């Protein structure tokens, strides 16, 4: 069964460093998403992406975040200058575009630790 | 804004016990409601959904009914198994049947079932 994959599973970085989290969505999906979960808190929406553009973003997704689909398979989240409060589990998801195909399929997550 | 509140965990049960995990929501308009499950080391998986009032979603013995009058979507299972041990997330989509819409999640409830 097709699945969303994410790499790495765990990333440790120092405050101020740039990180890139990678995701491979399901191959025929057209919408891509990033969510995050700070330990003990809710899963929060960051951004959705369609047709090489951001379609929706939350207040969390400020100028230090960016997303890209650099090729036909990968979808990345870049954090330019990490802060301690960026430590969280980051989930990638993808969905189709046809009616009845809106279900979002999630990857296993990348745990980001900023020290 | 729209939000989801679910009961705090952890929930600890013996095998074959009855399970209820409470979920209530706040939304303007007519959201779709979901339960996602996360097994250890895996991504969020859609467990069941309901798209309009009085709909009952069901899957793998789990059920939840969309109650507009009480703004609730409680998850139930008549007889839990050890393999049901996981984290359960209640979520809503503010704009039903529209691709690319952000999901709004509750904090998640950890279920631990012992034999």
Interface residues (C-beta under 8 A of the other chain):
Chain A: X3 X4 X6 X30 X31 X33 X35 X37 X40 X41 X42 X43 X44 X45 X48 X50 X55 X56 X58 X91 X93 X95 X96 X97 X99 X101 X102 X103 X104 X105 X106 X107 X108 X109
Chain B: X4 X36 X41 X42 X43 X44 X45 X46 X49 X89 X91 X93 X97 X98 X99 X100 X101 X102 X103 X104 X105 X106 X107 X108
